[in-house]
């Protein structure tokens, strides 16, 4: 299915529609009347297969919740999780996360072919971790927070040393 650039509708395949509809059916009874109307609008759009731009943020939150809580895998197995992950990737938040990951992978490419001297994981605070990679001639530190991995620092020429 097609990505939804910001401000455009998102198209859903029949398989995606089925899983998103199931998530909506589980969520709707738990919502207050005021919030139900928005999600009912989303349910109608999902049934038709096209989510308009103003409802894409609701779809993004719904799918993110199913993925982050593990509900998608628990109820729909790995295949359902994969399908919902693909829906998420086509939302603005999913595209932004993909851009972050591309940047991180580009930065990590400087480590390719170098001898790894050390790896450390540390906790800055609850939910915020760093991963430091020291190699021959370079070191990279990644920041890991819920929902995102970012490049914190790159040092070329320094690198740690066998130690």
C-alpha positions as CSV (number, residue, x, y, z in Angstrom):
1,X,0.0,0.0,0.0
2,X,1.1,3.6,-0.4
3,X,2.8,5.8,2.1
4,X,0.8,8.8,3.3
5,X,3.0,11.9,3.0
6,X,2.0,14.4,5.6
7,X,-1.4,15.8,4.7
8,X,-2.4,12.9,2.4
9,X,-4.7,9.9,2.8
10,X,-3.3,6.5,3.7
11,X,-4.5,3.5,1.7
12,X,-5.0,0.2,3.6
13,X,-4.9,-3.3,2.1
14,X,-7.7,-5.8,3.1
15,X,-5.4,-7.5,5.5
16,X,-4.4,-4.2,7.1
17,X,-8.0,-3.1,7.3
18,X,-9.0,-6.4,9.1
19,X,-6.3,-6.0,11.8
20,X,-6.9,-2.3,12.3
21,X,-10.6,-2.9,12.6
22,X,-10.0,-5.5,15.2
23,X,-7.9,-3.1,17.2
24,X,-10.6,-0.4,16.9
25,X,-13.3,-2.9,18.0
26,X,-11.3,-3.6,21.2
27,X,-10.5,0.0,21.9
28,X,-13.9,1.7,21.3
29,X,-15.8,0.4,24.3
30,X,-13.0,1.7,26.6
31,X,-13.3,5.3,25.4
32,X,-15.4,8.1,26.7
33,X,-18.2,9.3,24.4
34,X,-16.2,12.4,23.4
35,X,-13.2,10.3,22.2
36,X,-15.4,7.5,20.7
37,X,-16.6,9.8,17.9
38,X,-13.1,10.3,16.5
39,X,-12.3,6.6,16.6
40,X,-15.7,5.8,15.0
41,X,-14.8,8.1,12.1
42,X,-11.5,6.2,11.9
43,X,-13.4,2.9,11.9
44,X,-15.6,4.0,9.0
45,X,-12.5,5.2,7.0
46,X,-10.7,1.9,7.7
47,X,-13.7,0.0,6.5
48,X,-13.6,1.9,3.2
49,X,-9.8,1.4,2.9
50,X,-8.7,5.0,2.9
51,X,-7.8,6.9,6.0
52,X,-8.0,10.7,5.4
53,X,-5.1,13.0,6.5
54,X,-7.0,14.3,9.6
55,X,-7.4,10.7,10.9
56,X,-3.9,9.4,10.2
57,X,-2.6,10.6,13.6
58,X,-5.3,8.5,15.3
59,X,-4.4,5.5,13.2
60,X,-0.7,6.0,14.1
61,X,-1.5,6.1,17.8
62,X,-3.8,3.0,17.6
63,X,-1.2,0.9,15.7
64,X,1.7,2.2,17.9
65,X,-0.2,1.1,21.0
66,X,-0.8,-2.4,19.6
67,X,2.8,-2.8,18.7
68,X,4.4,-1.2,21.9
69,X,2.3,-3.2,24.3
70,X,2.9,-6.5,22.5
71,X,-0.8,-6.9,21.9
72,X,-0.2,-7.2,18.1
73,X,2.1,-10.2,18.4
74,X,0.1,-11.8,21.2
75,X,-3.2,-11.7,19.3
76,X,-2.1,-11.8,15.7
77,X,1.2,-13.6,15.8
78,X,4.4,-12.4,14.2
79,X,2.6,-12.0,10.8
80,X,0.0,-9.6,12.3
81,X,2.7,-7.7,14.0
82,X,4.6,-7.4,10.7
83,X,1.4,-6.1,9.0
84,X,0.7,-3.5,11.6
85,X,4.4,-2.5,11.6
86,X,4.1,-1.8,7.9
87,X,1.0,0.4,8.5
88,X,3.0,2.3,11.2
89,X,5.9,2.8,8.9
90,X,3.7,4.6,6.4
91,X,2.5,7.2,9.0
92,X,4.3,10.4,9.6
93,X,5.7,9.1,12.9
94,X,6.8,5.9,11.3
95,X,8.5,7.8,8.4
96,X,10.3,10.0,11.0
97,X,11.5,7.0,12.9
98,X,12.8,5.4,9.6
99,X,14.7,8.6,8.9
100,X,16.4,8.5,12.3
101,X,17.4,4.9,11.8
102,X,18.8,5.7,8.4
103,X,21.0,8.4,9.9
104,X,22.1,6.0,12.7
105,X,23.0,3.3,10.2
106,X,24.9,5.8,8.0
107,X,26.9,6.9,11.0
108,X,27.6,3.3,12.0
109,X,29.0,2.6,8.6
110,X,32.3,4.4,9.8
111,X,32.8,1.4,12.0
112,X,32.7,-1.1,9.1
113,X,35.8,-3.2,8.9
114,X,37.3,-1.9,12.1
115,X,38.4,-4.0,15.0
116,X,35.9,-3.7,17.9
117,X,37.6,-2.9,21.1
118,X,34.7,-2.4,23.4
119,X,30.9,-2.1,23.8
120,X,29.2,-0.5,26.8
121,X,25.5,0.0,27.6
122,X,24.7,2.6,30.3
123,X,21.5,4.1,31.7
124,X,21.2,7.8,31.8
125,X,17.8,7.6,33.5
126,X,14.9,5.2,33.4
127,X,14.0,4.6,29.7
128,X,17.1,6.5,28.3
129,X,20.1,4.3,27.6
130,X,23.4,4.8,25.7
131,X,25.3,2.2,23.7
132,X,29.0,3.1,23.2
133,X,31.0,1.3,20.6
134,X,34.8,1.8,20.6
135,X,36.8,0.6,17.6
136,X,40.1,1.0,16.0
137,X,40.2,4.7,15.1
138,X,36.6,5.6,15.9
139,X,33.9,5.6,18.6
140,X,30.2,6.0,18.3
141,X,27.6,6.5,21.0
142,X,23.9,5.8,20.4
143,X,21.0,7.1,22.5
144,X,18.2,4.6,23.0
145,X,14.8,5.9,24.3
146,X,11.3,4.4,23.9
147,X,10.4,4.5,20.3
148,X,13.7,6.0,18.9
149,X,17.4,5.3,18.5
150,X,19.5,8.4,17.7
151,X,23.2,9.1,17.1
152,X,24.6,10.9,20.1
153,X,28.2,11.3,19.1
154,X,30.9,10.1,16.6
155,X,34.6,10.5,17.2
156,X,36.9,9.6,14.3
157,X,40.6,9.2,14.9
158,X,40.3,8.8,18.7
159,X,38.7,5.4,19.3
160,X,39.5,3.6,22.5
161,X,42.1,1.0,22.4
162,X,42.4,-2.6,23.5
163,X,42.1,-2.4,27.0
